[in-house]
Amino acid sequence: MTLAQPEKRQLAWITAGAVAVFLFMRFLPTGTNLSHMDFRVTGANSIETCDPLNPQFIPVVAVRSPVSMVARFPAALAAGVPAAGVLTLKTFSGKPIAPEDLVVVHTKLLHLLVVDPTLADYQHVHPEPAAMKGEWTFSFTPRLSGVYRLFADFTPAATGRGLYANADVAVGNPAGAKAGGADASRPGRGAMASPNWVLERDGGRFELTPSARPVHARQPTDLKFSIRRTDGGTVPMELVMGAFAHLVAFDTARSGFAHLHPMEANLLQPPDATRPTLNFKITIPRAGRYVIWAQVNLGGRETFVPFWFDVVE
């Protein structure tokens, strides 16, 4: 069958239009210029990307990450003094990691977990992109002195799975303080705390209930987090990072962490106002002393509550 001249012209226009659309789409910006190969580390003892549906304790410090992180500050840090710093994130091959290279997870591109040597001071901050590609600005106020550890938690667009990096920063005593007087590495704080699954403060009773006691290494453990007001009133829970609670677990060596989100199907569904309860899951690889910090927003005020516990073989 032979096409008539008008039909040939129509087909030519359709073909030309399709080619034009293809070329237009081909040269549109696609976001990240990084690929999954930029987040691979050759050899053994390298960190694995994390499946958010199977939260585990990640040994960030002991393994090689495909991302390097450097934290720098314009002046020496001191306990009780606000500090503004800059993070530099690069892939294993040295490519800078910019905002377009990451995806938003729980309302933020980059989560920074900040903890002191005794785990008595935990803070969760969110760095913002700086003018220089690969640099991110952030600020925090260390409450104690000692070598703080910064854990970065983020998800590259090229992989779609969580990755991590870490850096250490030294915090000195405040001006005029006696040497060693505010040293968070001294006994009597954080890491020396006794195990507790219940903590009462500010008129609230915070409880973290494991599915089995004691918690065993390498076995998945269900956790139930609940809050009650001691006067029986309602608990004004509000969203924080797209959920009504977040849990972060550390070991006393600060070898890594686990960032836990509620297992509820609808994270935006408010829990019961008088007896709010949320469910979590975790797998811890080794025996030892651990702390889980719970972060909640109560009436517009963020509250952090620590639960200390032991893990057995």
Contacts in CASP RR format, 6 or more apart in sequence:
PFRMAT RR
TARGET T0000
AUTHOR 0000-0000-0000
METHOD contacts of the structure
MODEL  1
MTLAQPEKRQLAWITAGAVAVFLFMRFLPTGTNLSHMDFRVTGANSIETC
DPLNPQFIPVVAVRSPVSMVARFPAALAAGVPAAGVLTLKTFSGKPIAPE
DLVVVHTKLLHLLVVDPTLADYQHVHPEPAAMKGEWTFSFTPRLSGVYRL
FADFTPAATGRGLYANADVAVGNPAGAKAGGADASRPGRGAMASPNWVLE
RDGGRFELTPSARPVHARQPTDLKFSIRRTDGGTVPMELVMGAFAHLVAF
DTARSGFAHLHPMEANLLQPPDATRPTLNFKITIPRAGRYVIWAQVNLGG
RETFVPFWFDVVE
3 11 0 8 1.000
31 100 0 8 1.000
31 101 0 8 1.000
31 157 0 8 1.000
32 100 0 8 1.000
32 101 0 8 1.000
32 156 0 8 1.000
32 157 0 8 1.000
32 158 0 8 1.000
33 101 0 8 1.000
34 91 0 8 1.000
34 95 0 8 1.000
34 97 0 8 1.000
34 101 0 8 1.000
34 156 0 8 1.000
34 157 0 8 1.000
34 158 0 8 1.000
35 158 0 8 1.000
36 156 0 8 1.000
36 158 0 8 1.000
36 159 0 8 1.000
38 66 0 8 1.000
38 91 0 8 1.000
38 92 0 8 1.000
38 93 0 8 1.000
38 95 0 8 1.000
38 156 0 8 1.000
38 158 0 8 1.000
39 49 0 8 1.000
39 66 0 8 1.000
39 67 0 8 1.000
39 91 0 8 1.000
39 92 0 8 1.000
39 156 0 8 1.000
39 158 0 8 1.000
39 159 0 8 1.000
39 163 0 8 1.000
40 66 0 8 1.000
40 92 0 8 1.000
41 47 0 8 1.000
41 64 0 8 1.000
41 65 0 8 1.000
41 66 0 8 1.000
41 92 0 8 1.000
45 62 0 8 1.000
45 63 0 8 1.000
45 64 0 8 1.000
46 63 0 8 1.000
46 64 0 8 1.000
46 65 0 8 1.000
46 66 0 8 1.000
47 58 0 8 1.000
47 59 0 8 1.000
47 60 0 8 1.000
47 63 0 8 1.000
47 64 0 8 1.000
47 65 0 8 1.000
47 66 0 8 1.000
47 163 0 8 1.000
47 164 0 8 1.000
49 159 0 8 1.000
49 160 0 8 1.000
49 161 0 8 1.000
49 162 0 8 1.000
49 163 0 8 1.000
50 56 0 8 1.000
50 58 0 8 1.000
50 161 0 8 1.000
50 162 0 8 1.000
50 163 0 8 1.000
50 164 0 8 1.000
51 161 0 8 1.000
52 105 0 8 1.000
52 161 0 8 1.000
52 162 0 8 1.000
52 261 0 8 1.000
54 283 0 8 1.000
55 258 0 8 1.000
55 259 0 8 1.000
55 260 0 8 1.000
55 261 0 8 1.000
55 280 0 8 1.000
55 281 0 8 1.000
55 282 0 8 1.000
55 283 0 8 1.000
56 258 0 8 1.000
56 282 0 8 1.000
56 283 0 8 1.000
56 284 0 8 1.000
56 285 0 8 1.000
57 249 0 8 1.000
57 251 0 8 1.000
57 256 0 8 1.000
57 257 0 8 1.000
57 258 0 8 1.000
57 282 0 8 1.000
57 283 0 8 1.000
57 284 0 8 1.000
57 285 0 8 1.000
58 164 0 8 1.000
58 256 0 8 1.000
58 257 0 8 1.000
58 258 0 8 1.000
59 255 0 8 1.000
59 256 0 8 1.000
59 285 0 8 1.000
60 151 0 8 1.000
60 164 0 8 1.000
60 165 0 8 1.000
60 166 0 8 1.000
60 255 0 8 1.000
60 256 0 8 1.000
60 257 0 8 1.000
61 166 0 8 1.000
61 254 0 8 1.000
61 255 0 8 1.000
61 256 0 8 1.000
62 255 0 8 1.000
65 163 0 8 1.000
65 164 0 8 1.000
65 165 0 8 1.000
65 166 0 8 1.000
66 91 0 8 1.000
66 92 0 8 1.000
66 163 0 8 1.000
67 89 0 8 1.000
67 90 0 8 1.000
67 91 0 8 1.000
67 92 0 8 1.000
67 97 0 8 1.000
67 152 0 8 1.000
67 163 0 8 1.000
67 164 0 8 1.000
67 165 0 8 1.000
68 88 0 8 1.000
68 89 0 8 1.000
68 90 0 8 1.000
68 91 0 8 1.000
68 92 0 8 1.000
68 94 0 8 1.000
68 165 0 8 1.000
69 87 0 8 1.000
69 88 0 8 1.000
69 89 0 8 1.000
69 150 0 8 1.000
69 152 0 8 1.000
69 165 0 8 1.000
69 166 0 8 1.000
69 167 0 8 1.000
70 87 0 8 1.000
70 88 0 8 1.000
70 167 0 8 1.000
71 85 0 8 1.000
71 86 0 8 1.000
71 87 0 8 1.000
71 150 0 8 1.000
71 167 0 8 1.000
71 169 0 8 1.000
72 85 0 8 1.000
72 86 0 8 1.000
72 88 0 8 1.000
73 83 0 8 1.000
73 84 0 8 1.000
73 85 0 8 1.000
73 86 0 8 1.000
73 169 0 8 1.000
74 84 0 8 1.000
74 85 0 8 1.000
76 170 0 8 1.000
76 172 0 8 1.000
77 83 0 8 1.000
77 142 0 8 1.000
77 148 0 8 1.000
77 169 0 8 1.000
77 170 0 8 1.000
77 171 0 8 1.000
77 172 0 8 1.000
78 142 0 8 1.000
78 145 0 8 1.000
78 171 0 8 1.000
78 172 0 8 1.000
78 173 0 8 1.000
78 174 0 8 1.000
78 175 0 8 1.000
79 142 0 8 1.000
79 143 0 8 1.000
79 144 0 8 1.000
79 145 0 8 1.000
79 171 0 8 1.000
79 172 0 8 1.000
79 173 0 8 1.000
79 174 0 8 1.000
79 177 0 8 1.000
79 182 0 8 1.000
79 184 0 8 1.000
80 141 0 8 1.000
80 142 0 8 1.000
80 143 0 8 1.000
80 174 0 8 1.000
81 141 0 8 1.000
81 142 0 8 1.000
81 174 0 8 1.000
82 139 0 8 1.000
82 140 0 8 1.000
82 141 0 8 1.000
83 139 0 8 1.000
83 140 0 8 1.000
83 141 0 8 1.000
83 142 0 8 1.000
84 137 0 8 1.000
84 138 0 8 1.000
84 139 0 8 1.000
85 137 0 8 1.000
85 138 0 8 1.000
85 139 0 8 1.000
86 130 0 8 1.000
86 135 0 8 1.000
86 136 0 8 1.000
86 137 0 8 1.000
86 138 0 8 1.000
87 112 0 8 1.000
87 127 0 8 1.000
87 135 0 8 1.000
87 136 0 8 1.000
87 137 0 8 1.000
87 138 0 8 1.000
87 150 0 8 1.000
87 152 0 8 1.000
87 167 0 8 1.000
88 96 0 8 1.000
88 134 0 8 1.000
88 135 0 8 1.000
88 136 0 8 1.000
89 96 0 8 1.000
89 97 0 8 1.000
89 110 0 8 1.000
89 134 0 8 1.000
89 136 0 8 1.000
89 152 0 8 1.000
89 154 0 8 1.000
89 165 0 8 1.000
90 96 0 8 1.000
90 97 0 8 1.000
90 134 0 8 1.000
91 97 0 8 1.000
96 133 0 8 1.000
96 134 0 8 1.000
96 135 0 8 1.000
97 134 0 8 1.000
97 154 0 8 1.000
97 156 0 8 1.000
98 129 0 8 1.000
98 133 0 8 1.000
98 134 0 8 1.000
99 109 0 8 1.000
99 129 0 8 1.000
100 157 0 8 1.000
101 156 0 8 1.000
101 157 0 8 1.000
101 158 0 8 1.000
102 109 0 8 1.000
102 110 0 8 1.000
102 154 0 8 1.000
102 155 0 8 1.000
102 156 0 8 1.000
102 157 0 8 1.000
103 109 0 8 1.000
103 155 0 8 1.000
103 156 0 8 1.000
103 157 0 8 1.000
103 160 0 8 1.000
105 111 0 8 1.000
105 154 0 8 1.000
105 155 0 8 1.000
105 162 0 8 1.000
106 241 0 8 1.000
106 242 0 8 1.000
106 243 0 8 1.000
106 246 0 8 1.000
106 261 0 8 1.000
107 241 0 8 1.000
107 242 0 8 1.000
108 126 0 8 1.000
108 241 0 8 1.000
109 126 0 8 1.000
109 129 0 8 1.000
109 154 0 8 1.000
110 126 0 8 1.000
110 127 0 8 1.000
110 136 0 8 1.000
110 152 0 8 1.000
110 153 0 8 1.000
110 154 0 8 1.000
111 124 0 8 1.000
111 126 0 8 1.000
111 152 0 8 1.000
111 153 0 8 1.000
111 154 0 8 1.000
111 259 0 8 1.000
112 124 0 8 1.000
112 125 0 8 1.000
112 126 0 8 1.000
112 127 0 8 1.000
112 138 0 8 1.000
112 150 0 8 1.000
112 151 0 8 1.000
112 152 0 8 1.000
112 153 0 8 1.000
113 122 0 8 1.000
113 123 0 8 1.000
113 124 0 8 1.000
113 150 0 8 1.000
113 151 0 8 1.000
113 152 0 8 1.000
113 153 0 8 1.000
113 248 0 8 1.000
113 257 0 8 1.000
113 259 0 8 1.000
114 121 0 8 1.000
114 122 0 8 1.000
114 123 0 8 1.000
114 124 0 8 1.000
114 125 0 8 1.000
114 140 0 8 1.000
114 142 0 8 1.000
114 148 0 8 1.000
114 149 0 8 1.000
114 150 0 8 1.000
114 151 0 8 1.000
115 121 0 8 1.000
115 122 0 8 1.000
115 123 0 8 1.000
115 148 0 8 1.000
115 149 0 8 1.000
115 151 0 8 1.000
115 250 0 8 1.000
115 254 0 8 1.000
116 122 0 8 1.000
116 142 0 8 1.000
116 143 0 8 1.000
116 144 0 8 1.000
116 146 0 8 1.000
116 148 0 8 1.000
116 171 0 8 1.000
116 184 0 8 1.000
117 146 0 8 1.000
117 147 0 8 1.000
117 148 0 8 1.000
117 149 0 8 1.000
117 184 0 8 1.000
117 185 0 8 1.000
117 191 0 8 1.000
117 254 0 8 1.000
118 144 0 8 1.000
118 184 0 8 1.000
118 185 0 8 1.000
118 188 0 8 1.000
118 189 0 8 1.000
118 190 0 8 1.000
118 191 0 8 1.000
118 192 0 8 1.000
119 190 0 8 1.000
119 191 0 8 1.000
119 250 0 8 1.000
119 252 0 8 1.000
119 254 0 8 1.000
119 291 0 8 1.000
119 306 0 8 1.000
120 143 0 8 1.000
120 144 0 8 1.000
120 184 0 8 1.000
120 189 0 8 1.000
120 190 0 8 1.000
120 191 0 8 1.000
120 193 0 8 1.000
120 306 0 8 1.000
121 142 0 8 1.000
121 143 0 8 1.000
121 144 0 8 1.000
121 148 0 8 1.000
121 184 0 8 1.000
122 248 0 8 1.000
122 250 0 8 1.000
122 293 0 8 1.000
122 304 0 8 1.000
122 306 0 8 1.000
123 140 0 8 1.000
123 304 0 8 1.000
124 246 0 8 1.000
124 248 0 8 1.000
124 295 0 8 1.000
124 304 0 8 1.000
125 138 0 8 1.000
125 139 0 8 1.000
125 140 0 8 1.000
126 138 0 8 1.000
127 136 0 8 1.000
127 137 0 8 1.000
127 138 0 8 1.000
128 136 0 8 1.000
128 137 0 8 1.000
128 138 0 8 1.000
129 135 0 8 1.000
129 136 0 8 1.000
129 137 0 8 1.000
130 136 0 8 1.000
130 137 0 8 1.000
142 148 0 8 1.000
142 171 0 8 1.000
144 171 0 8 1.000
144 182 0 8 1.000
144 183 0 8 1.000
144 184 0 8 1.000
144 189 0 8 1.000
145 171 0 8 1.000
145 172 0 8 1.000
145 173 0 8 1.000
145 174 0 8 1.000
145 180 0 8 1.000
145 182 0 8 1.000
145 183 0 8 1.000
145 184 0 8 1.000
146 170 0 8 1.000
146 171 0 8 1.000
146 172 0 8 1.000
146 183 0 8 1.000
146 184 0 8 1.000
146 185 0 8 1.000
147 168 0 8 1.000
147 169 0 8 1.000
147 170 0 8 1.000
147 171 0 8 1.000
147 185 0 8 1.000
148 168 0 8 1.000
148 169 0 8 1.000
148 170 0 8 1.000
148 171 0 8 1.000
149 166 0 8 1.000
149 167 0 8 1.000
149 168 0 8 1.000
149 254 0 8 1.000
150 166 0 8 1.000
150 167 0 8 1.000
150 168 0 8 1.000
150 169 0 8 1.000
151 164 0 8 1.000
151 165 0 8 1.000
151 166 0 8 1.000
151 256 0 8 1.000
151 257 0 8 1.000
152 164 0 8 1.000
152 165 0 8 1.000
152 166 0 8 1.000
152 167 0 8 1.000
153 162 0 8 1.000
153 164 0 8 1.000
153 259 0 8 1.000
154 162 0 8 1.000
154 163 0 8 1.000
154 164 0 8 1.000
155 161 0 8 1.000
155 162 0 8 1.000
155 163 0 8 1.000
156 162 0 8 1.000
156 163 0 8 1.000
166 256 0 8 1.000
171 184 0 8 1.000
172 182 0 8 1.000
173 179 0 8 1.000
173 180 0 8 1.000
173 181 0 8 1.000
173 182 0 8 1.000
173 183 0 8 1.000
174 182 0 8 1.000
180 186 0 8 1.000
190 291 0 8 1.000
190 306 0 8 1.000
190 308 0 8 1.000
191 252 0 8 1.000
191 289 0 8 1.000
193 291 0 8 1.000
193 306 0 8 1.000
193 308 0 8 1.000
194 308 0 8 1.000
195 308 0 8 1.000
195 309 0 8 1.000
195 310 0 8 1.000
196 307 0 8 1.000
196 308 0 8 1.000
196 309 0 8 1.000
197 207 0 8 1.000
197 208 0 8 1.000
197 209 0 8 1.000
197 210 0 8 1.000
197 307 0 8 1.000
197 309 0 8 1.000
198 205 0 8 1.000
198 206 0 8 1.000
198 207 0 8 1.000
198 208 0 8 1.000
199 205 0 8 1.000
199 206 0 8 1.000
199 207 0 8 1.000
199 305 0 8 1.000
199 306 0 8 1.000
199 307 0 8 1.000
200 206 0 8 1.000
200 230 0 8 1.000
201 305 0 8 1.000
202 303 0 8 1.000
203 229 0 8 1.000
203 230 0 8 1.000
203 231 0 8 1.000
204 227 0 8 1.000
204 228 0 8 1.000
204 229 0 8 1.000
204 230 0 8 1.000
204 235 0 8 1.000
205 227 0 8 1.000
205 228 0 8 1.000
205 229 0 8 1.000
205 230 0 8 1.000
206 225 0 8 1.000
206 226 0 8 1.000
206 227 0 8 1.000
206 294 0 8 1.000
206 305 0 8 1.000
206 307 0 8 1.000
207 225 0 8 1.000
207 226 0 8 1.000
207 227 0 8 1.000
207 228 0 8 1.000
208 223 0 8 1.000
208 224 0 8 1.000
208 225 0 8 1.000
208 247 0 8 1.000
208 292 0 8 1.000
208 294 0 8 1.000
208 307 0 8 1.000
209 223 0 8 1.000
209 224 0 8 1.000
209 225 0 8 1.000
209 226 0 8 1.000
210 221 0 8 1.000
210 222 0 8 1.000
210 223 0 8 1.000
210 309 0 8 1.000
211 221 0 8 1.000
211 222 0 8 1.000
211 223 0 8 1.000
211 224 0 8 1.000
212 219 0 8 1.000
212 221 0 8 1.000
214 309 0 8 1.000
214 310 0 8 1.000
214 311 0 8 1.000
214 312 0 8 1.000
215 221 0 8 1.000
215 284 0 8 1.000
215 309 0 8 1.000
215 310 0 8 1.000
215 311 0 8 1.000
215 312 0 8 1.000
216 311 0 8 1.000
216 312 0 8 1.000
216 313 0 8 1.000
217 284 0 8 1.000
217 285 0 8 1.000
217 286 0 8 1.000
217 287 0 8 1.000
217 311 0 8 1.000
217 312 0 8 1.000
217 313 0 8 1.000
218 283 0 8 1.000
218 284 0 8 1.000
218 285 0 8 1.000
219 283 0 8 1.000
220 281 0 8 1.000
220 282 0 8 1.000
220 283 0 8 1.000
221 281 0 8 1.000
221 282 0 8 1.000
221 283 0 8 1.000
221 284 0 8 1.000
222 279 0 8 1.000
222 280 0 8 1.000
222 281 0 8 1.000
223 247 0 8 1.000
223 260 0 8 1.000
223 279 0 8 1.000
223 280 0 8 1.000
223 281 0 8 1.000
223 282 0 8 1.000
223 292 0 8 1.000
224 277 0 8 1.000
224 278 0 8 1.000
224 279 0 8 1.000
224 280 0 8 1.000
225 245 0 8 1.000
225 247 0 8 1.000
225 277 0 8 1.000
225 278 0 8 1.000
225 279 0 8 1.000
225 280 0 8 1.000
225 294 0 8 1.000
226 275 0 8 1.000
226 276 0 8 1.000
226 277 0 8 1.000
226 278 0 8 1.000
227 235 0 8 1.000
227 237 0 8 1.000
227 276 0 8 1.000
227 296 0 8 1.000
227 298 0 8 1.000
228 235 0 8 1.000
228 274 0 8 1.000
228 275 0 8 1.000
229 235 0 8 1.000
229 274 0 8 1.000
232 274 0 8 1.000
233 274 0 8 1.000
234 273 0 8 1.000
234 274 0 8 1.000
235 273 0 8 1.000
235 274 0 8 1.000
235 276 0 8 1.000
235 298 0 8 1.000
236 298 0 8 1.000
236 299 0 8 1.000
236 300 0 8 1.000
237 244 0 8 1.000
237 245 0 8 1.000
237 270 0 8 1.000
237 271 0 8 1.000
237 273 0 8 1.000
237 276 0 8 1.000
237 296 0 8 1.000
237 297 0 8 1.000
237 298 0 8 1.000
237 299 0 8 1.000
238 244 0 8 1.000
238 297 0 8 1.000
238 298 0 8 1.000
238 299 0 8 1.000
238 300 0 8 1.000
239 268 0 8 1.000
239 297 0 8 1.000
240 246 0 8 1.000
240 295 0 8 1.000
240 296 0 8 1.000
240 297 0 8 1.000
240 302 0 8 1.000
242 267 0 8 1.000
242 268 0 8 1.000
243 261 0 8 1.000
243 262 0 8 1.000
243 267 0 8 1.000
244 262 0 8 1.000
244 267 0 8 1.000
244 270 0 8 1.000
244 271 0 8 1.000
244 276 0 8 1.000
244 278 0 8 1.000
244 296 0 8 1.000
244 297 0 8 1.000
245 262 0 8 1.000
245 278 0 8 1.000
245 294 0 8 1.000
245 295 0 8 1.000
245 296 0 8 1.000
246 259 0 8 1.000
246 260 0 8 1.000
246 261 0 8 1.000
246 294 0 8 1.000
246 295 0 8 1.000
247 258 0 8 1.000
247 259 0 8 1.000
247 260 0 8 1.000
247 280 0 8 1.000
247 282 0 8 1.000
247 292 0 8 1.000
247 293 0 8 1.000
247 294 0 8 1.000
247 295 0 8 1.000
248 257 0 8 1.000
248 258 0 8 1.000
248 259 0 8 1.000
248 260 0 8 1.000
248 292 0 8 1.000
248 293 0 8 1.000
248 295 0 8 1.000
249 257 0 8 1.000
249 258 0 8 1.000
249 260 0 8 1.000
249 282 0 8 1.000
249 284 0 8 1.000
249 290 0 8 1.000
249 291 0 8 1.000
249 292 0 8 1.000
249 293 0 8 1.000
250 256 0 8 1.000
250 257 0 8 1.000
250 290 0 8 1.000
250 291 0 8 1.000
250 293 0 8 1.000
251 286 0 8 1.000
251 288 0 8 1.000
251 289 0 8 1.000
251 290 0 8 1.000
252 288 0 8 1.000
252 289 0 8 1.000
252 290 0 8 1.000
252 291 0 8 1.000
258 282 0 8 1.000
258 284 0 8 1.000
260 280 0 8 1.000
260 281 0 8 1.000
260 282 0 8 1.000
260 292 0 8 1.000
261 267 0 8 1.000
261 280 0 8 1.000
262 278 0 8 1.000
262 279 0 8 1.000
262 280 0 8 1.000
263 278 0 8 1.000
263 279 0 8 1.000
263 280 0 8 1.000
263 281 0 8 1.000
264 278 0 8 1.000
264 279 0 8 1.000
270 276 0 8 1.000
271 277 0 8 1.000
271 278 0 8 1.000
284 290 0 8 1.000
284 311 0 8 1.000
286 311 0 8 1.000
287 310 0 8 1.000
287 311 0 8 1.000
287 312 0 8 1.000
287 313 0 8 1.000
288 310 0 8 1.000
288 311 0 8 1.000
288 312 0 8 1.000
289 308 0 8 1.000
289 309 0 8 1.000
289 310 0 8 1.000
289 311 0 8 1.000
290 308 0 8 1.000
290 309 0 8 1.000
290 310 0 8 1.000
290 311 0 8 1.000
291 306 0 8 1.000
291 307 0 8 1.000
291 308 0 8 1.000
291 309 0 8 1.000
292 306 0 8 1.000
292 307 0 8 1.000
292 309 0 8 1.000
293 304 0 8 1.000
293 305 0 8 1.000
293 306 0 8 1.000
293 307 0 8 1.000
294 304 0 8 1.000
294 305 0 8 1.000
294 306 0 8 1.000
294 307 0 8 1.000
295 302 0 8 1.000
295 303 0 8 1.000
295 304 0 8 1.000
296 302 0 8 1.000
296 303 0 8 1.000
296 305 0 8 1.000
297 303 0 8 1.000
END
